[in-house]
Amino acid sequence: MRLLLQKRLAFAAALLAPICAPALADAPLAMPLAVLQTISAEHLPAGAVSFVILDPQTGRVLLSQNADTPRSPASTIKLLTTFASLDMLGPAYTWHTRALIRGDLKDGVLDGDLILQGGGDPYMTLERWWGFARELRDQGLKSIRGDVVIDDAAFSLPAEDPGAFDGRPNRAYNALPDALMVNFQSVEFKIVPNPDSRKIDITADPAPANLIIENHIRYAPGRCTAAADRVDFEVLSERWDRVVFSGALSPHCTERDFTRVLLKPAQYAFGSFAALWRELGGEFSGKLRIEPAPADARLYLSYDSLSLGEIVRLTNKFSNNLMARHLLLTIGEERFGAPATIEKGTAALAEWSRARGLALQDVDIENGSGLSRSTHISALEMAQLLNTAYHSRFAPEFIASLPLAGMDGTLRSRMKDTPAGAVRLKTGHMDGVSGVAGYVTAGSGKTYILVSLINHERTDEGAGEPVHAALVSWMLGNL
């Protein structure tokens, strides 16, 4: 076995030797044996692994492999989108969701339409949507005798199939951007057997007024057998406004809960607003219309988003695709004017990267989230981006947005044995891709940049994680 391992290591070393980083002012460090052993043990070909360790104080590349090879970065590309947003707009930037009225308003009764105008807020959660409705009530609005009009014209986007990426259109990570996106267009279902009624209870949070839920799950008394532990869920409408549950469930089986994207953005905003409005004691009996606000509409309420600094933190900590896409659209709209388009966003990003001296002209950002098969970037390009961010005026906000190993975000359950606060890395994963990128503070107290991108089918079996961890471990103990 020892002879076989030695042969594997010798073969790996031979492959790695010609692809170390080109020497800068000083020669790069020798490839750590522990990293070589890990790559070999995970049966990863050397050509599939790229990494760069860079000293931001000197700009020197200390260690690298395949540094210039374009790689699919998965969600690590959010670092580009989020830092560019911070750098261009500043951490105090906010979005505005507006309520306008058309018609006569007297004694709290609106004899006309209420227009809800989206401004692209990336984080209009259900709680904040309730706050928006609450503020309308607090300002005296009681009854809407006309319609609720949804104005989502701030974004101009081509038709897109939300299932094109992986055939799962109702999963939260596939939700498409919209100028009035509420609660990520998601509904959380809880399915609980009720022994008293001998029925299956289904609750939806939220429960949009225009969502139809059909419950055909059979209550199955007795043990939790395979036949009594089946819940099927179907979306039976092109508008995603009718869902059907079927199957059988025993009270001795585990309760079910899951989240799905349902309705369309405007219908979701309308249905959830109508439900909240009535819960708050407001009156409304009209219908939904989707159209731009008319010129004679009057501003009644402007509701601010969280700050961009907070949005960037949420985007990176939890790798939220939809929020990243909203950021890309926003920088395009701020640079080139309304309406926001993907083309404006990518043009603004390219213009910014040139001004920043970043050679990213070959990077196809596509939608800014990393949920893409066409986006590619080299480990060295990513490291240079992180180096620019490290020296920027908004470095504290940006660095604090990255997940902390073993503590929070997408690194909450990973690298738990590292010193608290020493490892801040954005993660990225999709079929055939595993990556991390960010900052590691070594035992010496110095902070270094790490980018590790692996493109290989074995990453689907977890082969990438040990390599990333080996690089971090070496940095903590040797730099």
C-alpha positions, 0 to 999 in steps of 0.5 A: 500500500505504501508503495502504491501511495508513493507512486500516486504522489509522484504521479501527482507531483509530476502533473503539478510541477509545470502548472504552479503559478508563474514566479512574481517577485519571489518564487512560489512556495513548494506545494504542500504534501498534505494538499497533494495527498488530499487531491490524490486520495480524492481521485481528482485529476490535477487538471481539474483543480485550481487554487491561488493563495495570495498575500494582499499586503504584497500582492504576491501569489504564494501558492497556486495551481492552474491559476489561469484556467477558466473555471465554473465558479458556481456561487463564488461569483456572487463575490463579484456581484456583491463587491461591485454593488458595494463599490458602486452604490455604497453600503447605505443604498436603499430600494423603495417600494411605493404605494400610490393612489388614484381616485378620491380618499376620504375618511380612510376610504379610497374610492379608486385604485391602490397601486403597489409599485415595485422598486426592485427590493431584493429582500421584501420578506413576508414580515416586511410586506406585513410592515408595508401593509401595516404602514398603509393602515397606520396612515389611515387607509381603511377601505379600497373600493377599486382594484389593486394594481401591481406596477412591476415595470422597473424591471424589463426582463425577457421571458425565462423558463425557471426550470431551464437550469435543472428541471425544478421550476418550483424550487426557491433557488430557481425563482426569477427576479421581479421588481415587486418580488415578495417573500422570494415567491415562496410558500412553506407547507406543513403537513401534520396528521391530526388524530382527533379529526382523523384527517391530515392538516395542511397549513400554508405560510403565507396563504395567498388569497388566490392560491388554491390548495386541494388536500387529498391525503388519506389519514392512515391509522396504525404503524408508519409503513411505506404505504402510510408514509407517502405525500405527493405534491403537484402543481396543476396550473400553468399559473402555479395557483393550484396545488394538489396533495395526495397520498397517505400519512400515519400519525406515527410518521414524521411530519412534513414541511417544505417550501415551494415557489408558487403563483407568479410574482405579481399574483403572489404580491397581490394574493399575499397583500390581500390576505394581510390587508384583511387580517389587519382589518382593511377592506377590499373586494376588487381585483388584480390589474398589472400595469404601470402606474398612471401619470395622475397617481399620487404617492401615498407611502414610500417604504425603504428596504434594508441597506445594501450593506445588509443585503450584501451580507444576506446574499453572501452568508446564505448564497441567495441567487435571487438577491444576487440577480437583483443586485446585478439589475440594480447596478445596471439601472443606476448606471444607465437608467430605468428600466433595469435589464440584464444587459445594462447590469452586465455592461455596468459591471464590465465598465466598473471592472475596467475602471478598477483595473480588473481584467474581467473582460472574458468573464461571462457574468450571465445573471450574477448569481452563479446559477449558470453553466456559461459563467467562467472565471480563473482562480487568479482573476477571483483572487485579484478581485478579492485583493481589490476588495481587501484594499477598498473603502468598503472592505469591512462591510464586504469581508463581514458578509462572508460566511464564518467557518463553523459558525454561520451561513453556508459554512455553519457545519464545515471546518468546525475545527478552525479558530473562530473568526479565522476563516471567511469564505464564500462557498459555491456548489452545483453539479460538477463544481465545488469552490470556496473563495475569501480570506483566511487569517493564519496563526501569524495574525496575517490575513491571506486570500484563498480561492479554490475552484474544482470542476469535476464530476467527483465533486458531486460525491464530496471530493472538493471539500477535503481539498478546500479544507486541506488548503485552509489547514495548511494556511493556518499552520504555515503562514 
